[in-house]
C-alpha cells in the first residue's frame, strides 16, 4: 500500500521532535482512511497529546495525503 509507506516516512520525520521531549511515536497501520499510531515515552502521560496528534501530526499527514480522515492513538 503506497499510503502506508508514505505515512511511515512522514512519521520518521516527526519522531526526532518527539524524541527531544522524551516521547516517541510508532506507526501501527493505515486502514479505512485512519492512521493508527502508538505514542510512547513521555507522550503517554502528556496533557497535550490530543493537541499534538490532531493539530500537528494529523495536519502534517493530511498535507501530503489529503484523504486521511483522522489519527487514532492505540494503547497496546
C-alpha positions as CSV (number, residue, x, y, z in Angstrom):
1,X,0.0,0.0,0.0
2,X,1.5,3.3,-1.2
3,X,-0.1,5.4,1.5
4,X,1.3,3.3,4.4
5,X,4.8,3.7,3.1
6,X,4.4,7.4,2.8
7,X,2.9,7.7,6.3
8,X,5.8,5.7,7.8
9,X,8.3,8.1,6.1
10,X,6.4,11.1,7.4
11,X,6.3,9.7,10.9
12,X,10.0,9.1,10.8
13,X,10.4,12.8,10.1
14,X,8.3,13.7,13.1
15,X,10.0,11.3,15.6
16,X,13.1,13.4,16.3
17,X,10.9,16.3,17.6
18,X,9.0,13.9,19.9
19,X,12.3,12.3,21.0
20,X,13.7,15.7,22.1
21,X,11.0,15.8,24.7
22,X,11.4,12.2,25.8
23,X,8.5,10.9,23.7
24,X,8.1,8.7,20.6
25,X,5.6,7.5,18.1
26,X,5.1,4.2,16.3
27,X,3.1,3.6,13.2
28,X,0.7,0.7,13.6
29,X,-1.4,0.7,10.4
30,X,-3.4,2.7,7.9
31,X,-7.0,1.5,7.5
32,X,-10.2,3.0,6.3
33,X,-8.6,6.4,5.9
34,X,-7.4,6.4,9.5
35,X,-3.8,6.3,10.8
36,X,-3.3,4.2,13.8
37,X,-0.2,5.1,16.0
38,X,1.1,4.3,19.4
39,X,2.5,7.2,21.5
40,X,5.4,6.2,23.7
41,X,7.6,7.6,26.4
42,X,6.6,11.0,27.8
43,X,3.9,11.3,25.2
44,X,1.9,8.7,27.0
45,X,1.3,11.0,30.0
46,X,1.4,14.3,28.2
47,X,-1.6,16.5,28.7
48,X,-1.2,17.9,25.2
49,X,-1.1,14.5,23.4
50,X,-4.6,15.1,21.7
51,X,-3.4,18.5,20.5
52,X,-0.1,17.1,19.2
53,X,-1.9,14.2,17.4
54,X,-4.8,16.2,15.9
55,X,-3.3,19.6,15.3
56,X,0.3,18.8,14.5
57,X,0.8,15.3,13.3
58,X,-2.6,14.9,11.6
59,X,-2.3,18.2,9.8
60,X,1.1,17.4,8.5
61,X,0.0,14.0,7.3
62,X,-3.1,15.5,5.6
63,X,-0.9,18.0,3.7
64,X,0.8,15.1,2.0
65,X,-2.2,12.6,1.9
66,X,-5.4,14.6,1.9
67,X,-7.7,11.5,2.0
68,X,-6.6,10.8,5.7
69,X,-9.7,11.5,7.9
70,X,-8.2,11.0,11.3
71,X,-5.5,9.7,13.6
72,X,-6.0,7.3,16.4
73,X,-3.6,6.6,19.3
74,X,-3.9,2.9,20.3
75,X,-2.6,1.7,23.6
76,X,-1.5,-1.8,23.2
